[in-house]
Amino acid sequence: MTALPAWLAGYAALGDDTLAVLANRGLVRRGHKEVSHIELVAAEESSVRVRYTGVPAAEVTLLPGGPRQASCGCPVAGSCLHIVAACLWARSIPSDEPDVLAELLALDPSATNRAAGIAAVRRVARVQPSGDTVVEQRPGSVTISWPGSPTIVAVAGGGFAGMVTSGGHSDVAERAWRLEAVVRLFAAHRLTWVWPAAVDVAHVVHPGQRDAMRQAIESIEALLRVGLARLNADGSARLVAAAQRARLEALPLLAILLTQASGRAAQVAARADDASERDLLDVLARAHALAGALSAAEPPLPAQLVGAGRGASEAVEVGVLTPLALRWWTASSGARGLTATLWDTEHARLETVTTGRAAGTDPSFARSWTAPLLWGTSASTLAGGPFTLLGAERRDDGTLSPTTRTRVHPEPRFAQAPAEVGRLAAAVNGEGGDARTLGFLPPPTRVRVLLPRRLLGVGGSDLDEVAQQLVWPVTDRSGVKHLLRMDATGPDQGVIGWLLVERVPIEAVVVDEQHRPLGLFVTHRGAQRLIAPSLTPADWAAPRGRAERRRSARQPRAHTGSAPAPSGPLAQLCDALLDVCEALASTGRPALSARQRDTVQARVRQADDLGLRSLAGSRALLLADPVPPAAVLRATFVVQRVRQLAGD
């Protein structure tokens, strides 16, 4: 028989109760039935690979440190049936019973604190332990619990990283539970736990935080050396690890940017149709700039660079909120959700809130007009008119939190006078485009309220066969024609088609930067209401048969497409420089071509003539030989901010 590593004894010693904490008792019962399908593939000192020969087949890799470190090739996230069966298979391997308690008591407090992260350390250090700690020794494991805690199980050879916690918790909370369990175990054996110096002092930057900043910078620059067009799953995994480290080290703003970057990197690596290297480069440049600013900042770290705490969401004061748009979306990964755009009439600002579910989770969360999707309220109720929020909270990224702790309190309905919509449009369209939007986080999607003119302001939709979109012309009161676009097979065209057929007066159209209609203010039966094209049923105000007959009688005409609205000269200047940055980042090539060099020199001279010194300063960054990834990221960050301020 192939020689097996000594650390496999830790898997062999796991009891059914321990495996139930790792997965659940149902999987353990099924694992006993499937263990006969496990066979050894290869055994090395660093790993043991086994194969599940049932249907469908899967391969499991067991690593030192216990079952938390094990992985499986099946699509199930977390501890699956195959991992449980592999752990049960390990029991057939003769081994000596390890002393898990001695392993825990031998842990080094300094190294354990570093592994837990400063966010978990701060949380545990300021807690005064209460209640008796219950420690149960079992073959191959030690179980620790106390009043109000989950069950924490330490396994042989796992150390702090291999401890298993029952239930679902955030990353920081889960590590805090494990750390408190070790601290309580030390106290029960009259051993002193040593906390980092100045653990909860704001003006101290801890070594782990410096490591998180450095890891973020190195991970991002490594992607550009490879080339964004050649990204694979490993590149996305590096960003995920950097985001996790930033979150553990109480740097939530950096963690958010890295998480957004990892999501876009995964889409680029999967060659998703709606993913682009330009969008990925934008968020990478923001994360790189933030990590650099954090590294250069003297303690205490500025609050605007750190972000809010990662625990409970920040309470926020909001005024009366007028709904502008409700959009149901589905990502290429299969994730889906609802995004609401609201106007705070008292503070004259846009607010957004997004709730969603990952692919394959919570089948009850589905597109619906009447089911409670956000704040325990349906989209129909939210679209009904102004409301206030009781217990509103804000996320670290600046958006409102969708927590069910927040409740909706309806206000009086929309005023029926068209002048009210006109004033709302003037307020919304005049918001944004200034320095307030230049934070490190990508700005939320800006919306614009179009007021169609009374006579022939709304036309019929045409089919753009190339893009497989419906093009809907809307002419505003100033005579400007806007070509709005929607998916030819989506629910939007059914709702808008019904409005056009029934000649329902459309008072205003809310559109985003991609010219998609997100919300429609209409007057129907003497009352004004908000229609959400992606959510409102197509037959919301008419018998189904009548509406379908009229829609089928009006087929969309073929449309040859239309050119996008021209940008201003400053935006064109920025776009030209961004094209060069994107080419360098996508290819990983550290030098400009002759044509790219001429483009940069000409555009930088143009920026210098306009007095844009920051933009002109990008010349030194991009004309270096070779061009380092940090220079591409820095230039992208500066040019994107100028482009954002240009607003055209």
Buried (B, 14 or more C-beta within 10 A) or exposed (E): EEEBBEBBBBBBBBBEBBBBBBBBEEBBEBBEEBBEBBEBEEBEEEBBBBBBEBEEEBBBBBBBBBBBBBBBBBEEEEBBBBBBBBBBBBBEBEBEEBBBBEBBBEBEBEEBBBBBBBBBBBBBBEEEEEEEBBBEEBEBBBBBBBEEBBBBBBBBBBBBBBBBBBEEBEBBBBBBBBBBBBBBBBEBEEEEBEBBEEBEEEEBBBEBBEBBBBBBBEBBBBBBEBBBBEBEEEBBBBBBBBBBBBBBBBBBBBBBBBBBBBBBBBBBBBEBEEBBBBBBBBBBBBBBBBBBBBBEBEEEBEEEBBBBBBEEBBEBEBBBBBBBBBBBEBBBBEBBBBBBBBBBBEEEBBBBBBBBBEEEEEEEBEBBBEEEBBBBBBBBBBBBBBBBBEEBBBBBBBBBBBBEBBBBEEBEEBBEEBEBBBEBBEBBBEBBBEEEBEBBBBBBBBBBBBBBBEEEBBBEBBBBEEEEBBBBBBBBEEEEEBBBBBBBEBBBBBBBBBBBBBEBBBBBBBBBEEBBBBBBBBBBEEEBBBBBBBBBBBBBBBEEEEBBEBBEEEEBEEBEEEEEEEBEEBBBBBBBBBBBBBBBBBBBBBEBEEEBBEBBBEBBEBBBEEEBEEBBBBBEBBBEEEBBBBBBBBBBBBBBBBBBBBEE
